[in-house]
Amino acid sequence: MKTSYRYLVVGLAIAAMMSAVGCGPASPSPEPSALSSPLVSPLNPSQSSDPLAGYDLVYAKKMGAGYQLALQLHDGATRTFPELGFVIEPAWSPDGQRIAYTVNTDGSSYSVFIVNRDGTGAAPLLKRKFGYTWAAAWSPDGSKVLFSSNVEGFAQIYVVDLDGTSPQPLTEPTANSFFASWSPDGRRIAFTSDRSGEGDNEIFVMNSDGSAVQQITNNAFDDAAPSWSPDGRLIAYHSYAHGVMNIYLYDLSSRQSRPLTKESLPLRFPHWTPDGRYVLATQEVVVDAQFDAVVIDAGTGQIVQRIPNAQWLRAYLSQGRPSSK
């Protein structure tokens, strides 16, 4: 029988959001040392330069009882947006001008919003109520957004134009499907689903219209949250294959998976940098649910940088771009 590290119907991201929303004021909390847990791997001593120099970074930063949208720009400017509420899962648009994110809208429901990079114009992705919505992913040309919703009971993957008026289902409401990622050419989509019927989540790939679904992982443990590499050759995902959640890479040519990391503390939600040199992920570093955003060398699997009290780090290459302050 398969061993399952079960997700809620709406996925780990919503569970994380629920734990992030509290009753206390959203006052800043002190940042502990990045090495506060004895199991945290030390940073690579050979890494002397900033691996994310030249990038604009967006992430969810722990502030008091929850997480706020935060920017760290290539020129050193930083900013948080408490007015947006408690947020998770930020994602840059392909042109770097907008950010999609999931927000707790009324204390009990979750919706995808889009905001300009300067914090203005925040609005729901969809023009009507559509159950819980989360895990937004921009198409490579920026014209469409994938998202997950439980409006039909099971979590399903939908695609919608930026006008937000006609979301279209890409999966069937007979199993849970969520955490979708576009291929770089926009022709295929990788996603997580428990449709195999064996009691766990696996990674699947389908055409961008929902056809030709193929299962690409099949093992005794949960695999989830795929992210397509910029060159289209690899899919990063997190897996519970060896008793601790770590990042794995699936090679689409050889159809083989291998572990990228072998950390003692869980790593989740991988996402590639645009140059393909690094994988960004979230690591749980202490027993009281502190999370760090980490930068992983895609060649060696070593953690080369971390941002304490942060999750869902995403990078946009912005050398020569003016920052938004």
PEFENFEN-V222994 format. One record per backbone hydrogen bond with DSSP energy under -0.5 kcal/mol. CO is the residue of the C=O (numbers start at 1). NH is the residue of the N-H. If there is no record, write none. Layout:
BEGIN
[[CO | NH] [CO | NH]]
END
This chain:
BEGIN
[[2 | 4] [4 | 6] [8 | 11] [10 | 14] [11 | 14] [11 | 15] [12 | 16] [13 | 17] [14 | 18] [15 | 19] [16 | 20] [17 | 21] [20 | 22] [25 | 27] [30 | 32] [33 | 36] [37 | 40] [44 | 47] [46 | 48] [49 | 51] [50 | 53] [52 | 55] [54 | 318] [56 | 316] [57 | 72] [58 | 314] [59 | 61] [59 | 70] [60 | 311] [61 | 68] [63 | 66] [66 | 63] [67 | 87] [68 | 61] [69 | 81] [70 | 59] [71 | 79] [72 | 57] [73 | 76] [77 | 73] [79 | 71] [81 | 69] [81 | 84] [82 | 85] [85 | 87] [86 | 104] [88 | 102] [91 | 100] [93 | 96] [97 | 117] [98 | 93] [99 | 115] [100 | 91] [101 | 113] [102 | 88] [103 | 105] [103 | 111] [109 | 105] [109 | 106] [110 | 133] [111 | 103] [112 | 125] [113 | 101] [114 | 123] [115 | 99] [116 | 119] [120 | 116] [123 | 114] [131 | 130] [132 | 150] [134 | 148] [137 | 146] [139 | 142] [143 | 162] [144 | 139] [145 | 160] [146 | 137] [147 | 158] [148 | 134] [149 | 156] [150 | 153] [152 | 154] [154 | 152] [155 | 177] [156 | 149] [157 | 170] [157 | 171] [158 | 147] [159 | 168] [160 | 145] [161 | 164] [164 | 127] [168 | 159] [172 | 174] [172 | 175] [176 | 194] [178 | 192] [179 | 226] [181 | 190] [183 | 186] [187 | 208] [188 | 183] [189 | 206] [190 | 181] [191 | 204] [192 | 178] [193 | 202] [194 | 197] [201 | 223] [202 | 193] [203 | 216] [203 | 217] [204 | 191] [205 | 214] [206 | 189] [207 | 210] [211 | 207] [214 | 205] [220 | 3] [222 | 240] [224 | 238] [227 | 236] [229 | 232] [233 | 252] [234 | 229] [235 | 250] [236 | 227] [237 | 248] [238 | 224] [239 | 246] [240 | 243] [244 | 242] [245 | 267] [246 | 239] [247 | 260] [247 | 261] [248 | 237] [249 | 251] [249 | 258] [250 | 235] [250 | 252] [251 | 255] [251 | 256] [256 | 251] [258 | 249] [266 | 284] [268 | 282] [271 | 280] [273 | 276] [277 | 298] [278 | 273] [279 | 296] [280 | 271] [281 | 294] [282 | 268] [283 | 285] [283 | 292] [286 | 289] [290 | 285] [290 | 286] [291 | 310] [292 | 283] [293 | 307] [294 | 281] [294 | 296] [295 | 304] [295 | 305] [296 | 279] [297 | 301] [302 | 297] [302 | 304] [303 | 44] [305 | 295] [306 | 308] [307 | 293] [307 | 310] [309 | 62] [311 | 60] [314 | 58] [316 | 56] [318 | 321] [323 | 325]]
END
